[in-house]
Amino acid sequence: MQGYHGAERRDEQAPYEPPPEPASATTHAREFHRGDTVTFNDRDGRNITGVIVRINQRTATLGTADGGTWRVPFHALRRVLDV
């Protein structure tokens, strides 16, 4: 082999070490409950605020003040803190 020297060759392979688990950056369904006030940005960049009316497997169904409903994935939701 061209460019390969015996000094670079290793007869033993290092044991496999799996990469570390990434920090949990995802938001899970169990972090939200019915009645929580949450906000998210829609596709047009508008900030929508609503109350969770239903928890689905991958999304939450929100009801907004203007009577609309949205189905939003949990990773897009942010909790609104009552001050």
Biopython code that builds the backbone (N, CA, C, O; Angstrom):
import numpy as np
from Bio.PDB.StructureBuilder import StructureBuilder

atoms = [
    (1, "MET", "N", (0.835, -1.177, 0.000)),
    (1, "MET", "CA", (0.000, 0.000, 0.000)),
    (1, "MET", "C", (0.875, 1.234, 0.000)),
    (1, "MET", "O", (1.891, 1.308, 0.692)),
    (2, "GLN", "N", (0.471, 2.155, -0.760)),
    (2, "GLN", "CA", (1.254, 3.371, -0.882)),
    (2, "GLN", "C", (0.937, 4.313, 0.281)),
    (2, "GLN", "O", (-0.231, 4.540, 0.595)),
    (3, "GLY", "N", (1.966, 4.858, 0.915)),
    (3, "GLY", "CA", (1.782, 5.810, 2.004)),
    (3, "GLY", "C", (1.471, 5.170, 3.339)),
    (3, "GLY", "O", (1.186, 5.880, 4.303)),
    (4, "TYR", "N", (1.515, 3.854, 3.427)),
    (4, "TYR", "CA", (1.211, 3.169, 4.679)),
    (4, "TYR", "C", (2.493, 2.557, 5.223)),
    (4, "TYR", "O", (3.169, 1.796, 4.531)),
    (5, "HIS", "N", (2.820, 2.888, 6.447)),
    (5, "HIS", "CA", (4.045, 2.402, 7.062)),
    (5, "HIS", "C", (3.711, 1.427, 8.182)),
    (5, "HIS", "O", (2.656, 1.519, 8.810)),
    (6, "GLY", "N", (4.607, 0.510, 8.416)),
    (6, "GLY", "CA", (4.422, -0.476, 9.463)),
    (6, "GLY", "C", (4.273, 0.152, 10.842)),
    (6, "GLY", "O", (3.602, -0.414, 11.705)),
    (7, "ALA", "N", (4.882, 1.305, 11.062)),
    (7, "ALA", "CA", (4.794, 1.966, 12.355)),
    (7, "ALA", "C", (3.377, 2.471, 12.621)),
    (7, "ALA", "O", (2.988, 2.633, 13.778)),
    (8, "GLU", "N", (2.611, 2.717, 11.579)),
    (8, "GLU", "CA", (1.253, 3.226, 11.748)),
    (8, "GLU", "C", (0.239, 2.101, 11.938)),
    (8, "GLU", "O", (-0.902, 2.343, 12.332)),
    (9, "ARG", "N", (0.655, 0.902, 11.661)),
    (9, "ARG", "CA", (-0.248, -0.226, 11.716)),
    (9, "ARG", "C", (-0.474, -0.639, 13.161)),
    (9, "ARG", "O", (0.460, -0.681, 13.962)),
    (10, "ARG", "N", (-1.711, -0.940, 13.480)),
    (10, "ARG", "CA", (-2.042, -1.399, 14.817)),
    (10, "ARG", "C", (-2.614, -2.799, 14.716)),
    (10, "ARG", "O", (-3.568, -3.033, 13.973)),
    (11, "ASP", "N", (-2.046, -3.716, 15.446)),
    (11, "ASP", "CA", (-2.534, -5.087, 15.423)),
    (11, "ASP", "C", (-3.785, -5.260, 16.280)),
    (11, "ASP", "O", (-4.632, -6.107, 15.998)),
    (12, "GLU", "N", (-3.886, -4.459, 17.313)),
    (12, "GLU", "CA", (-5.044, -4.564, 18.186)),
    (12, "GLU", "C", (-5.956, -3.370, 17.954)),
    (12, "GLU", "O", (-5.502, -2.237, 17.793)),
    (13, "GLN", "N", (-7.243, -3.649, 17.941)),
    (13, "GLN", "CA", (-8.216, -2.588, 17.747)),
    (13, "GLN", "C", (-8.681, -2.074, 19.104)),
    (13, "GLN", "O", (-8.915, -2.859, 20.022)),
    (14, "ALA", "N", (-8.813, -0.773, 19.228)),
    (14, "ALA", "CA", (-9.265, -0.190, 20.488)),
    (14, "ALA", "C", (-10.703, -0.620, 20.753)),
    (14, "ALA", "O", (-11.482, -0.755, 19.809)),
    (15, "PRO", "N", (-11.073, -0.838, 22.012)),
    (15, "PRO", "CA", (-12.456, -1.227, 22.306)),
    (15, "PRO", "C", (-13.416, -0.106, 21.918)),
    (15, "PRO", "O", (-13.097, 1.078, 22.023)),
    (16, "TYR", "N", (-14.579, -0.509, 21.476)),
    (16, "TYR", "CA", (-15.586, 0.462, 21.046)),
    (16, "TYR", "C", (-16.150, 1.205, 22.245)),
    (16, "TYR", "O", (-16.562, 0.595, 23.232)),
    (17, "GLU", "N", (-16.164, 2.508, 22.149)),
    (17, "GLU", "CA", (-16.794, 3.345, 23.158)),
    (17, "GLU", "C", (-17.889, 4.132, 22.471)),
    (17, "GLU", "O", (-17.603, 4.942, 21.589)),
    (18, "PRO", "N", (-19.143, 3.912, 22.855)),
    (18, "PRO", "CA", (-20.233, 4.633, 22.201)),
    (18, "PRO", "C", (-20.142, 6.122, 22.503)),
    (18, "PRO", "O", (-19.638, 6.509, 23.557)),
    (19, "PRO", "N", (-20.623, 6.957, 21.596)),
    (19, "PRO", "CA", (-20.585, 8.395, 21.841)),
    (19, "PRO", "C", (-21.486, 8.749, 23.023)),
    (19, "PRO", "O", (-22.438, 8.022, 23.310)),
    (20, "PRO", "N", (-21.205, 9.839, 23.703)),
    (20, "PRO", "CA", (-22.045, 10.215, 24.843)),
    (20, "PRO", "C", (-23.439, 10.594, 24.376)),
    (20, "PRO", "O", (-23.627, 11.071, 23.257)),
    (21, "GLU", "N", (-24.406, 10.377, 25.243)),
    (21, "GLU", "CA", (-25.783, 10.741, 24.931)),
    (21, "GLU", "C", (-25.882, 12.264, 24.851)),
    (21, "GLU", "O", (-25.315, 12.962, 25.693)),
    (22, "PRO", "N", (-26.591, 12.785, 23.856)),
    (22, "PRO", "CA", (-26.730, 14.241, 23.764)),
    (22, "PRO", "C", (-27.594, 14.763, 24.902)),
    (22, "PRO", "O", (-28.436, 14.050, 25.448)),
    (23, "ALA", "N", (-27.367, 16.006, 25.240)),
    (23, "ALA", "CA", (-28.197, 16.639, 26.261)),
    (23, "ALA", "C", (-29.622, 16.702, 25.744)),
    (23, "ALA", "O", (-29.851, 16.936, 24.558)),
    (24, "SER", "N", (-30.555, 16.498, 26.616)),
    (24, "SER", "CA", (-31.956, 16.466, 26.204)),
    (24, "SER", "C", (-32.417, 17.862, 25.814)),
    (24, "SER", "O", (-32.676, 18.706, 26.672)),
    (25, "ALA", "N", (-32.515, 18.094, 24.521)),
    (25, "ALA", "CA", (-32.984, 19.379, 24.019)),
    (25, "ALA", "C", (-34.420, 19.281, 23.554)),
    (25, "ALA", "O", (-34.999, 20.275, 23.115)),
    (26, "THR", "N", (-35.001, 18.104, 23.643)),
    (26, "THR", "CA", (-36.364, 17.924, 23.180)),
    (26, "THR", "C", (-37.334, 18.140, 24.323)),
    (26, "THR", "O", (-36.981, 17.981, 25.491)),
    (27, "THR", "N", (-38.532, 18.497, 23.985)),
    (27, "THR", "CA", (-39.584, 18.684, 24.957)),
    (27, "THR", "C", (-40.539, 17.503, 24.832)),
    (27, "THR", "O", (-40.937, 17.138, 23.726)),
    (28, "HIS", "N", (-40.899, 16.915, 25.941)),
    (28, "HIS", "CA", (-41.726, 15.726, 25.933)),
    (28, "HIS", "C", (-43.143, 16.045, 26.380)),
    (28, "HIS", "O", (-43.393, 17.055, 27.037)),
    (29, "ALA", "N", (-44.047, 15.177, 26.017)),
    (29, "ALA", "CA", (-45.455, 15.349, 26.357)),
    (29, "ALA", "C", (-45.669, 15.428, 27.861)),
    (29, "ALA", "O", (-46.543, 16.160, 28.325)),
    (30, "ARG", "N", (-44.881, 14.682, 28.625)),
    (30, "ARG", "CA", (-45.095, 14.654, 30.073)),
    (30, "ARG", "C", (-44.748, 15.978, 30.756)),
    (30, "ARG", "O", (-45.051, 16.156, 31.936)),
    (31, "GLU", "N", (-44.123, 16.900, 30.038)),
    (31, "GLU", "CA", (-43.804, 18.202, 30.617)),
    (31, "GLU", "C", (-44.972, 19.171, 30.537)),
    (31, "GLU", "O", (-44.927, 20.245, 31.136)),
    (32, "PHE", "N", (-46.023, 18.803, 29.802)),
    (32, "PHE", "CA", (-47.185, 19.660, 29.637)),
    (32, "PHE", "C", (-48.431, 18.948, 30.144)),
    (32, "PHE", "O", (-48.505, 17.720, 30.150)),
    (33, "HIS", "N", (-49.411, 19.746, 30.573)),
    (33, "HIS", "CA", (-50.670, 19.214, 31.088)),
    (33, "HIS", "C", (-51.824, 20.019, 30.507)),
    (33, "HIS", "O", (-51.651, 21.159, 30.075)),
    (34, "ARG", "N", (-53.009, 19.402, 30.505)),
    (34, "ARG", "CA", (-54.199, 20.136, 30.059)),
    (34, "ARG", "C", (-54.382, 21.364, 30.926)),
    (34, "ARG", "O", (-54.224, 21.309, 32.146)),
    (35, "GLY", "N", (-54.714, 22.471, 30.288)),
    (35, "GLY", "CA", (-54.922, 23.710, 31.025)),
    (35, "GLY", "C", (-53.701, 24.608, 31.069)),
    (35, "GLY", "O", (-53.816, 25.768, 31.464)),
    (36, "ASP", "N", (-52.526, 24.109, 30.676)),
    (36, "ASP", "CA", (-51.316, 24.929, 30.646)),
    (36, "ASP", "C", (-51.433, 25.973, 29.534)),
    (36, "ASP", "O", (-51.934, 25.683, 28.447)),
    (37, "THR", "N", (-50.973, 27.171, 29.815)),
    (37, "THR", "CA", (-50.913, 28.215, 28.801)),
    (37, "THR", "C", (-49.548, 28.146, 28.138)),
    (37, "THR", "O", (-48.516, 28.180, 28.808)),
    (38, "VAL", "N", (-49.553, 28.049, 26.821)),
    (38, "VAL", "CA", (-48.320, 27.896, 26.055)),
    (38, "VAL", "C", (-48.334, 28.847, 24.864)),
    (38, "VAL", "O", (-49.367, 29.415, 24.509)),
    (39, "THR", "N", (-47.169, 29.004, 24.263)),
    (39, "THR", "CA", (-47.046, 29.842, 23.083)),
    (39, "THR", "C", (-46.136, 29.145, 22.077)),
    (39, "THR", "O", (-45.322, 28.295, 22.439)),
    (40, "PHE", "N", (-46.288, 29.519, 20.804)),
    (40, "PHE", "CA", (-45.436, 28.994, 19.737)),
    (40, "PHE", "C", (-45.476, 29.976, 18.577)),
    (40, "PHE", "O", (-46.337, 30.853, 18.527)),
    (41, "ASN", "N", (-44.547, 29.826, 17.651)),
    (41, "ASN", "CA", (-44.521, 30.651, 16.448)),
    (41, "ASN", "C", (-45.086, 29.832, 15.301)),
    (41, "ASN", "O", (-44.654, 28.703, 15.069)),
    (42, "ASP", "N", (-46.066, 30.405, 14.572)),
    (42, "ASP", "CA", (-46.622, 29.677, 13.436)),
    (42, "ASP", "C", (-45.697, 29.814, 12.229)),
    (42, "ASP", "O", (-44.625, 30.409, 12.329)),
    (43, "ARG", "N", (-46.110, 29.265, 11.095)),
    (43, "ARG", "CA", (-45.255, 29.260, 9.902)),
    (43, "ARG", "C", (-44.962, 30.658, 9.374)),
    (43, "ARG", "O", (-43.959, 30.863, 8.692)),
    (44, "ASP", "N", (-45.823, 31.616, 9.680)),
    (44, "ASP", "CA", (-45.605, 32.997, 9.244)),
    (44, "ASP", "C", (-44.801, 33.796, 10.251)),
    (44, "ASP", "O", (-44.546, 34.980, 10.032)),
    (45, "GLY", "N", (-44.395, 33.174, 11.349)),
    (45, "GLY", "CA", (-43.593, 33.849, 12.358)),
    (45, "GLY", "C", (-44.406, 34.577, 13.409)),
    (45, "GLY", "O", (-43.843, 35.252, 14.271)),
    (46, "ARG", "N", (-45.732, 34.448, 13.350)),
    (46, "ARG", "CA", (-46.582, 35.097, 14.362)),
    (46, "ARG", "C", (-46.534, 34.311, 15.659)),
    (46, "ARG", "O", (-46.462, 33.082, 15.648)),
    (47, "ASN", "N", (-46.576, 35.019, 16.767)),
    (47, "ASN", "CA", (-46.569, 34.399, 18.083)),
    (47, "ASN", "C", (-48.014, 34.069, 18.460)),
    (47, "ASN", "O", (-48.838, 34.972, 18.599)),
    (48, "ILE", "N", (-48.323, 32.788, 18.623)),
    (48, "ILE", "CA", (-49.672, 32.339, 18.966)),
    (48, "ILE", "C", (-49.646, 31.827, 20.403)),
    (48, "ILE", "O", (-48.772, 31.045, 20.776)),
    (49, "THR", "N", (-50.615, 32.276, 21.206)),
    (49, "THR", "CA", (-50.732, 31.841, 22.597)),
    (49, "THR", "C", (-52.065, 31.130, 22.761)),
    (49, "THR", "O", (-53.085, 31.581, 22.240)),
    (50, "GLY", "N", (-52.053, 30.025, 23.481)),
    (50, "GLY", "CA", (-53.279, 29.276, 23.702)),
    (50, "GLY", "C", (-53.173, 28.399, 24.927)),
    (50, "GLY", "O", (-52.154, 28.374, 25.617)),
    (51, "VAL", "N", (-54.256, 27.676, 25.182)),
    (51, "VAL", "CA", (-54.345, 26.773, 26.322)),
    (51, "VAL", "C", (-54.440, 25.346, 25.783)),
    (51, "VAL", "O", (-55.167, 25.082, 24.825)),
    (52, "ILE", "N", (-53.705, 24.439, 26.402)),
    (52, "ILE", "CA", (-53.735, 23.043, 25.974)),
    (52, "ILE", "C", (-55.078, 22.433, 26.361)),
    (52, "ILE", "O", (-55.461, 22.428, 27.531)),
    (53, "VAL", "N", (-55.787, 21.918, 25.353)),
    (53, "VAL", "CA", (-57.072, 21.271, 25.605)),
    (53, "VAL", "C", (-56.978, 19.759, 25.457)),
    (53, "VAL", "O", (-57.844, 19.031, 25.943)),
    (54, "ARG", "N", (-55.929, 19.281, 24.788)),
    (54, "ARG", "CA", (-55.764, 17.836, 24.613)),
    (54, "ARG", "C", (-54.290, 17.519, 24.416)),
    (54, "ARG", "O", (-53.570, 18.243, 23.729)),
    (55, "ILE", "N", (-53.850, 16.416, 25.034)),
    (55, "ILE", "CA", (-52.489, 15.922, 24.863)),
    (55, "ILE", "C", (-52.562, 14.702, 23.950)),
    (55, "ILE", "O", (-53.200, 13.704, 24.288)),
    (56, "ASN", "N", (-51.920, 14.782, 22.816)),
    (56, "ASN", "CA", (-51.844, 13.665, 21.885)),
    (56, "ASN", "C", (-50.481, 12.988, 22.051)),
    (56, "ASN", "O", (-49.704, 13.389, 22.918)),
    (57, "GLN", "N", (-50.178, 11.982, 21.247)),
    (57, "GLN", "CA", (-48.916, 11.263, 21.387)),
    (57, "GLN", "C", (-47.726, 12.146, 21.029)),
    (57, "GLN", "O", (-46.734, 12.163, 21.758)),
    (58, "ARG", "N", (-47.806, 12.882, 19.915)),
    (58, "ARG", "CA", (-46.683, 13.710, 19.458)),
    (58, "ARG", "C", (-46.987, 15.198, 19.430)),
    (58, "ARG", "O", (-46.088, 16.015, 19.233)),
    (59, "THR", "N", (-48.249, 15.552, 19.625)),
    (59, "THR", "CA", (-48.662, 16.951, 19.538)),
    (59, "THR", "C", (-49.600, 17.291, 20.684)),
    (59, "THR", "O", (-50.110, 16.416, 21.384)),
    (60, "ALA", "N", (-49.808, 18.586, 20.851)),
    (60, "ALA", "CA", (-50.814, 19.080, 21.787)),
    (60, "ALA", "C", (-51.834, 19.873, 20.984)),
    (60, "ALA", "O", (-51.472, 20.587, 20.049)),
    (61, "THR", "N", (-53.096, 19.751, 21.342)),
    (61, "THR", "CA", (-54.135, 20.534, 20.703)),
    (61, "THR", "C", (-54.387, 21.750, 21.579)),
    (61, "THR", "O", (-54.660, 21.627, 22.773)),
    (62, "LEU", "N", (-54.291, 22.928, 20.967)),
    (62, "LEU", "CA", (-54.446, 24.181, 21.695)),
    (62, "LEU", "C", (-55.735, 24.871, 21.284)),
    (62, "LEU", "O", (-56.170, 24.775, 20.136)),
    (63, "GLY", "N", (-56.331, 25.559, 22.228)),
    (63, "GLY", "CA", (-57.448, 26.443, 21.941)),
    (63, "GLY", "C", (-56.981, 27.871, 22.162)),
    (63, "GLY", "O", (-56.359, 28.175, 23.180)),
    (64, "THR", "N", (-57.279, 28.750, 21.209)),
    (64, "THR", "CA", (-56.852, 30.143, 21.318)),
    (64, "THR", "C", (-58.026, 31.029, 21.713)),
    (64, "THR", "O", (-59.182, 30.610, 21.653)),
    (65, "ALA", "N", (-57.720, 32.248, 22.114)),
    (65, "ALA", "CA", (-58.744, 33.180, 22.578)),
    (65, "ALA", "C", (-59.738, 33.539, 21.480)),
    (65, "ALA", "O", (-60.894, 33.843, 21.774)),
    (66, "ASP", "N", (-59.309, 33.510, 20.215)),
    (66, "ASP", "CA", (-60.211, 33.862, 19.113)),
    (66, "ASP", "C", (-61.055, 32.673, 18.646)),
    (66, "ASP", "O", (-61.739, 32.765, 17.627)),
    (67, "GLY", "N", (-61.011, 31.553, 19.386)),
    (67, "GLY", "CA", (-61.823, 30.391, 19.065)),
    (67, "GLY", "C", (-61.156, 29.401, 18.131)),
    (67, "GLY", "O", (-61.773, 28.398, 17.771)),
    (68, "GLY", "N", (-59.929, 29.643, 17.727)),
    (68, "GLY", "CA", (-59.219, 28.731, 16.831)),
    (68, "GLY", "C", (-58.609, 27.563, 17.580)),
    (68, "GLY", "O", (-58.422, 27.614, 18.796)),
    (69, "THR", "N", (-58.303, 26.516, 16.842)),
    (69, "THR", "CA", (-57.591, 25.368, 17.416)),
    (69, "THR", "C", (-56.352, 25.090, 16.579)),
    (69, "THR", "O", (-56.358, 25.252, 15.359)),
    (70, "TRP", "N", (-55.302, 24.672, 17.249)),
    (70, "TRP", "CA", (-54.024, 24.354, 16.609)),
    (70, "TRP", "C", (-53.537, 23.030, 17.150)),
    (70, "TRP", "O", (-53.691, 22.743, 18.337)),
    (71, "ARG", "N", (-52.949, 22.217, 16.283)),
    (71, "ARG", "CA", (-52.250, 21.007, 16.704)),
    (71, "ARG", "C", (-50.769, 21.272, 16.508)),
    (71, "ARG", "O", (-50.311, 21.454, 15.380)),
    (72, "VAL", "N", (-50.017, 21.295, 17.603)),
    (72, "VAL", "CA", (-48.630, 21.754, 17.587)),
    (72, "VAL", "C", (-47.733, 20.675, 18.190)),
    (72, "VAL", "O", (-48.063, 20.120, 19.239)),
    (73, "PRO", "N", (-46.586, 20.363, 17.537)),
    (73, "PRO", "CA", (-45.651, 19.401, 18.142)),
    (73, "PRO", "C", (-45.039, 19.987, 19.415)),
    (73, "PRO", "O", (-44.869, 21.200, 19.539)),
    (74, "PHE", "N", (-44.717, 19.113, 20.343)),
    (74, "PHE", "CA", (-44.221, 19.563, 21.647)),
    (74, "PHE", "C", (-42.925, 20.359, 21.553)),
    (74, "PHE", "O", (-42.708, 21.270, 22.352)),
    (75, "HIS", "N", (-42.066, 20.040, 20.602)),
    (75, "HIS", "CA", (-40.792, 20.751, 20.517)),
    (75, "HIS", "C", (-40.974, 22.216, 20.140)),
    (75, "HIS", "O", (-40.061, 23.015, 20.346)),
    (76, "ALA", "N", (-42.125, 22.588, 19.594)),
    (76, "ALA", "CA", (-42.368, 23.981, 19.207)),
    (76, "ALA", "C", (-43.009, 24.797, 20.322)),
    (76, "ALA", "O", (-43.074, 26.023, 20.231)),
    (77, "LEU", "N", (-43.482, 24.135, 21.367)),
    (77, "LEU", "CA", (-44.196, 24.826, 22.444)),
    (77, "LEU", "C", (-43.248, 25.415, 23.479)),
    (77, "LEU", "O", (-42.201, 24.848, 23.792)),
    (78, "ARG", "N", (-43.650, 26.571, 23.998)),
    (78, "ARG", "CA", (-42.953, 27.201, 25.122)),
    (78, "ARG", "C", (-44.000, 27.533, 26.170)),
    (78, "ARG", "O", (-45.068, 28.054, 25.848)),
    (79, "ARG", "N", (-43.696, 27.236, 27.408)),
    (79, "ARG", "CA", (-44.623, 27.506, 28.495)),
    (79, "ARG", "C", (-44.686, 29.006, 28.775)),
    (79, "ARG", "O", (-43.668, 29.697, 28.742)),
    (80, "VAL", "N", (-45.890, 29.497, 29.050)),
    (80, "VAL", "CA", (-46.085, 30.897, 29.424)),
    (80, "VAL", "C", (-46.168, 30.942, 30.944)),
    (80, "VAL", "O", (-46.997, 30.263, 31.549)),
    (81, "LEU", "N", (-45.313, 31.738, 31.550)),
    (81, "LEU", "CA", (-45.282, 31.852, 32.998)),
    (81, "LEU", "C", (-46.272, 32.918, 33.450)),
    (81, "LEU", "O", (-46.315, 34.013, 32.888)),
    (82, "ASP", "N", (-47.064, 32.596, 34.463)),
    (82, "ASP", "CA", (-47.969, 33.576, 35.052)),
    (82, "ASP", "C", (-47.185, 34.448, 36.003)),
    (82, "ASP", "O", (-46.467, 33.952, 36.871)),
    (83, "VAL", "N", (-47.325, 35.747, 35.837)),
    (83, "VAL", "CA", (-46.564, 36.675, 36.685)),
    (83, "VAL", "C", (-47.504, 37.359, 37.655)),
    (83, "VAL", "O", (-47.068, 38.182, 38.461)),
]
sb = StructureBuilder()
sb.init_structure("model")
sb.init_model(0)
sb.init_chain("A")
sb.init_seg("    ")
for serial, (resi, resn, name, xyz) in enumerate(atoms, 1):
    if name == "N":
        sb.init_residue(resn, " ", resi, " ")
    sb.init_atom(name, np.array(xyz, "f"), 0.0, 1.0, " ", f" {name:<3s}", serial, name[0])
structure = sb.get_structure()
